């Protein structure tokens, strides 16, 4: 397994190109937290259980992502600033297929 490169635009509009391991079962929310791209306590509040939408992001690239599960869909139905390309970062596992993924963090509520 190898690291993949992903581009994350933080809530201030600053783009960060970061390396994400594909061999640690990390999700996008955990990558954002590990690089401290959002202030402590503003992302992943529920611990990655798809229960808070604090890790909502907009998918900017054309990568094929895992199908959205019911709990993620339900959470996004109640979240603020939702767009057609919204996903919860905690539900997107880092895999080799996501090399080059580009996302933007949704505004903090």
WOURWO-V423393 format. One record per run of one state. SS is the DSSP state (2 for helix, 1 for strand, 0 for the rest). FROM is the first residue (numbers start at 1). LEN is the number of residues. Records with the same first field share a line. If there is no record, write none. Layout:
SS = FROM-LEN  FROM-LEN
This chain:
0 = 1-2  10-5  22-5  35-21  60-10  79-7  92-1  94-2  99-3  106-4
1 = 3-7  15-7  27-1  56-4  86-3  93-1  102-4
2 = 28-7  70-9  89-3  96-3
